[in-house]
Amino acid sequence: MNSEVKSDFLGLKTDPSKDVPNQQSKPEQWINWHKELKDTFGKKVANQLFLKAWSKRQPSFWFGSSSVNTAALREYLKDNGVIIDSSIADSI
């Protein structure tokens, strides 16, 4: 496992696991977050952190936004070894 934490432009350490997308985040933000996790911690840990955060999110209809659980997100995750379902709650 790569446990190194990246540095920002000022040389300060940044930990992408602390910057979890929220219920109003777009699919691209979830994808970019997973990429940052993967670059920092490796794929296995990135997948674990992603699934933990994903399971805690609320369906998007509670917040009046469109679904974040898109085919593009599911395909990206599938390519990285993560399977998420397309639930009815995500499509309302």
C-alpha positions, 0 to 999 in steps of 0.5 A: 500500500502506498501510504504517502500523502501528496503535497499541495503547491505550497508543500503542505500535505493533503489527504484526499480521504478527508475531502469526500464528495457530498450528496450534491457532488456530480459523478465527475467529482466522485470519479476524480476523488477516486482517482486522487485516492488511488494515486495516494493510497493505491487501488485497493485502499481507494476502493475501500474508502470509496465504497465506505463513503458511497454507502453513507451518501443519501439518494440524490432525490432528497436534495433535489439534484439529478442522480449521481449514479450514472452509467459513466460512473458505474463503468469507471468504477467497474474498470477499477474493480468496484461494482455499485448498483443502479437503484430505484432510489438513485433514479427518482 
